[in-house]
Amino acid sequence: GKGGQYPLHVDEDEIHNRIVAAVGKLKKKGVAVDLEVHQVAYGGPSHVIAQIADRENADLIVVGSRGHNPVAEVMLGSVPVRLMHIAHRPVLVVPAK
């Protein structure tokens, strides 16, 4: 897509493999990291992420931004914005490249 929009077709296997590779790199650097994959059908991923962070007593939630400008993020109800409102943990938002 363009302008920070998601593509219409997403290769879930490719995304999963990239995440697994990133987790492996973090582990090699000594970062304690676990990967959980969840299917979210109702309520969006924000609640699931916040619940897992509470369960794991996470120090920090790191989440990527879609690349929209801040006004669009608020209007679209993005995951990072929602997490900042509902999570009981600090949220670090990493902007899209």
Backbone as JSON, one array per atom type, in Angstrom:
{
  "sequence": "GKGGQYPLHVDEDEIHNRIVAAVGKLKKKGVAVDLEVHQVAYGGPSHVIAQIADRENADLIVVGSRGHNPVAEVMLGSVPVRLMHIAHRPVLVVPAK",
  "N": [[0.81, -1.17, 0.0], [0.21, 2.4, 0.02], [1.22, 5.49, 1.61], [1.33, 4.64, 4.29], [-0.67, 2.79, 4.57], [-2.03, -0.46, 5.09], [-1.17, -3.34, 3.11], [-3.43, -4.94, 0.79], [-3.3, -7.71, 0.6], [-1.92, -9.96, 2.81], [0.91, -11.75, 3.65], [0.87, -14.07, 5.86], [2.57, -16.14, 6.71], [5.1, -15.21, 5.95], [5.32, -12.91, 7.54], [5.18, -14.09, 10.09], [7.54, -15.65, 10.03], [9.48, -13.62, 9.87], [9.12, -12.39, 12.33], [9.77, -14.51, 14.08], [12.48, -14.77, 13.42], [13.43, -12.27, 14.31], [12.94, -12.51, 17.06], [14.71, -14.59, 17.62], [17.17, -13.28, 17.15], [17.12, -11.37, 19.21], [17.17, -13.06, 21.45], [19.73, -14.19, 21.14], [21.21, -11.99, 21.77], [20.88, -11.87, 24.43], [18.47, -10.99, 25.47], [15.59, -11.48, 27.34], [13.01, -13.01, 25.95], [9.81, -14.02, 24.79], [7.64, -15.56, 22.43], [4.31, -15.2, 21.56], [1.45, -16.2, 19.81], [-1.67, -15.12, 18.83], [-5.04, -15.5, 17.8], [-7.25, -12.98, 17.01], [-10.51, -12.19, 17.22], [-12.53, -10.57, 18.17], [-12.92, -7.37, 19.55], [-10.37, -6.43, 19.1], [-6.72, -6.29, 19.02], [-5.56, -4.88, 21.13], [-6.59, -5.26, 23.76], [-5.91, -7.94, 24.21], [-3.1, -7.82, 24.08], [-2.6, -6.11, 26.28], [-3.59, -7.7, 28.39], [-1.84, -9.91, 28.28], [0.56, -8.63, 28.85], [0.07, -7.84, 31.5], [-0.28, -10.38, 32.7], [2.27, -11.48, 32.34], [3.72, -9.75, 33.81], [5.05, -7.6, 32.58], [7.64, -5.23, 31.94], [7.5, -3.29, 30.02], [5.62, -2.39, 27.13], [6.15, -2.78, 23.78], [5.3, -1.45, 20.73], [4.55, -1.23, 17.26], [4.0, 1.58, 15.05], [1.59, 2.46, 12.58], [2.34, 4.37, 10.8], [0.75, 6.49, 10.2], [-0.13, 9.97, 10.54], [-0.14, 11.74, 13.73], [-2.78, 12.75, 14.26], [-4.4, 11.2, 12.59], [-3.89, 8.7, 13.75], [-5.19, 8.94, 16.24], [-7.83, 9.37, 15.38], [-8.35, 7.01, 13.99], [-8.2, 5.13, 15.94], [-5.94, 3.55, 16.69], [-3.9, 0.65, 17.51], [-1.55, 1.3, 19.14], [-2.42, 3.76, 20.32], [-4.75, 2.96, 21.64], [-3.67, 1.09, 23.44], [-2.16, 2.8, 25.05], [-4.16, 3.93, 26.52], [-5.47, 1.82, 27.86], [-3.66, -0.04, 28.92], [-1.85, -1.25, 31.75], [0.77, -0.79, 31.89], [3.88, 0.78, 30.87], [4.01, 2.1, 27.53], [5.81, 1.84, 24.6], [6.03, 3.36, 21.57], [7.02, 2.55, 18.4], [7.9, 4.16, 15.53], [6.81, 3.55, 12.1], [9.02, 2.62, 9.43]],
  "CA": [[0.0, 0.0, 0.0], [0.94, 3.66, 0.05], [0.81, 6.4, 2.66], [1.21, 3.99, 5.58], [-1.79, 1.88, 4.6], [-1.68, -1.87, 5.0], [-1.48, -3.94, 1.81], [-4.67, -5.7, 0.79], [-2.97, -9.11, 0.8], [-0.86, -10.09, 3.79], [1.48, -13.09, 3.72], [1.03, -14.33, 7.29], [3.75, -16.97, 6.93], [6.29, -14.35, 5.86], [5.34, -12.07, 8.74], [5.53, -14.96, 11.22], [8.96, -16.01, 9.91], [10.28, -12.44, 10.21], [9.03, -12.2, 13.78], [10.56, -15.58, 14.69], [13.89, -14.41, 13.22], [13.74, -11.15, 15.2], [12.98, -13.07, 18.41], [15.97, -15.32, 17.7], [18.27, -12.31, 17.28], [17.05, -10.8, 20.56], [17.63, -14.1, 22.4], [21.19, -14.29, 21.01], [21.8, -10.82, 22.43], [20.65, -11.98, 25.87], [17.2, -10.4, 25.87], [14.58, -12.48, 27.7], [11.86, -12.77, 25.08], [8.98, -15.15, 24.4], [6.72, -15.23, 21.35], [2.97, -15.77, 21.63], [0.64, -15.86, 18.65], [-3.08, -15.23, 19.16], [-6.05, -15.08, 16.83], [-8.14, -12.01, 17.65], [-11.71, -12.04, 16.41], [-13.45, -9.58, 18.71], [-12.35, -6.42, 20.5], [-9.07, -5.94, 18.66], [-5.55, -6.85, 19.69], [-5.08, -4.08, 22.27], [-6.95, -5.9, 25.03], [-5.11, -9.17, 24.34], [-1.73, -7.4, 24.4], [-2.6, -5.59, 27.65], [-3.77, -8.83, 29.29], [-0.61, -10.69, 28.31], [1.56, -7.82, 29.57], [-0.25, -7.98, 32.93], [-0.01, -11.77, 33.11], [3.71, -11.7, 32.35], [4.32, -8.69, 34.62], [5.98, -6.96, 31.66], [8.14, -3.91, 32.29], [7.26, -2.37, 28.92], [4.98, -2.89, 25.91], [6.7, -2.12, 22.59], [4.38, -1.67, 19.63], [4.84, -0.42, 16.08], [3.0, 2.51, 14.54], [1.29, 2.23, 11.16], [2.92, 5.4, 9.96], [-0.17, 7.61, 10.04], [0.22, 11.11, 11.38], [-0.78, 11.59, 15.05], [-4.22, 13.0, 14.21], [-5.01, 10.01, 12.0], [-3.8, 7.62, 14.72], [-6.25, 9.13, 17.22], [-9.12, 9.21, 14.72], [-8.52, 5.63, 13.56], [-8.21, 4.25, 17.09], [-4.87, 2.59, 16.46], [-3.47, -0.21, 18.62], [-0.73, 2.03, 20.1], [-3.21, 4.74, 21.07], [-5.64, 2.21, 22.54], [-2.84, 0.54, 24.51], [-1.78, 3.87, 25.98], [-5.31, 4.23, 27.35], [-5.98, 0.7, 28.65], [-2.61, -0.88, 29.52], [-1.34, -0.89, 33.07], [2.23, -0.81, 31.7], [4.34, 1.79, 29.91], [3.92, 1.71, 26.12], [6.77, 2.49, 23.72], [5.56, 3.27, 20.19], [8.12, 2.63, 17.44], [7.3, 4.56, 14.25], [7.11, 2.77, 10.91], [10.15, 3.16, 8.66]],
  "C": [[0.86, 1.24, 0.0], [0.44, 4.51, 1.2], [0.6, 5.73, 4.0], [0.04, 3.03, 5.68], [-1.29, 0.45, 4.5], [-1.97, -2.38, 3.6], [-2.77, -4.74, 1.92], [-4.43, -7.18, 1.06], [-1.77, -9.2, 1.74], [-0.39, -11.54, 3.8], [1.8, -13.39, 5.18], [2.25, -15.18, 7.59], [5.02, -16.14, 6.9], [6.42, -13.48, 7.1], [5.76, -12.9, 9.95], [7.02, -15.31, 11.2], [9.86, -14.83, 10.26], [10.27, -12.18, 11.71], [9.86, -13.25, 14.51], [12.05, -15.27, 14.56], [14.3, -13.27, 14.15], [13.83, -11.62, 16.65], [14.29, -13.82, 18.62], [17.16, -14.39, 17.88], [18.29, -11.7, 18.68], [17.56, -11.8, 21.59], [19.15, -14.24, 22.35], [21.9, -13.14, 21.69], [21.53, -10.81, 23.94], [19.36, -11.35, 26.37], [16.22, -11.54, 26.17], [13.31, -12.18, 26.92], [11.14, -14.08, 24.78], [8.02, -14.67, 23.33], [5.4, -15.96, 21.59], [2.2, -15.3, 20.41], [-0.82, -16.12, 19.03], [-3.94, -14.81, 17.98], [-7.01, -14.15, 17.56], [-9.34, -11.79, 16.74], [-12.6, -10.9, 16.89], [-12.7, -8.66, 19.67], [-10.97, -5.9, 20.13], [-7.93, -6.46, 19.5], [-5.12, -6.1, 20.95], [-5.37, -4.75, 23.6], [-6.13, -7.17, 25.26], [-3.69, -8.82, 24.73], [-1.65, -6.92, 25.84], [-2.74, -6.72, 28.67], [-2.51, -9.67, 29.41], [0.48, -9.94, 29.07], [1.32, -7.89, 31.07], [0.11, -9.37, 33.44], [1.48, -12.02, 33.27], [4.46, -10.69, 33.21], [5.4, -7.95, 33.81], [6.39, -5.58, 32.17], [7.71, -2.86, 31.26], [6.54, -3.09, 27.79], [5.57, -2.09, 24.76], [5.79, -2.48, 21.43], [4.73, -0.74, 18.47], [3.68, 0.47, 15.71], [2.78, 2.22, 13.07], [1.93, 3.25, 10.24], [1.97, 6.54, 9.65], [0.34, 8.79, 10.86], [-0.56, 11.0, 12.69], [-2.28, 11.82, 15.05], [-4.94, 11.79, 13.65], [-4.99, 8.84, 12.98], [-4.94, 7.73, 15.73], [-7.61, 8.87, 16.59], [-9.39, 7.76, 14.35], [-8.53, 4.65, 14.73], [-7.15, 3.17, 16.99], [-4.55, 1.78, 17.71], [-2.58, 0.56, 19.6], [-1.52, 3.02, 20.95], [-4.11, 4.03, 22.06], [-4.85, 1.64, 23.71], [-2.45, 1.6, 25.53], [-2.92, 4.2, 26.93], [-5.7, 3.08, 28.28], [-4.91, -0.1, 29.38], [-2.2, -0.34, 30.87], [0.19, -0.88, 33.06], [2.61, 0.35, 30.8], [4.29, 1.23, 28.48], [4.92, 2.52, 25.33], [6.3, 2.27, 22.29], [6.74, 3.52, 19.26], [7.52, 2.99, 16.09], [7.7, 3.64, 13.1], [8.26, 3.44, 10.16], [9.65, 3.93, 7.48]]
}
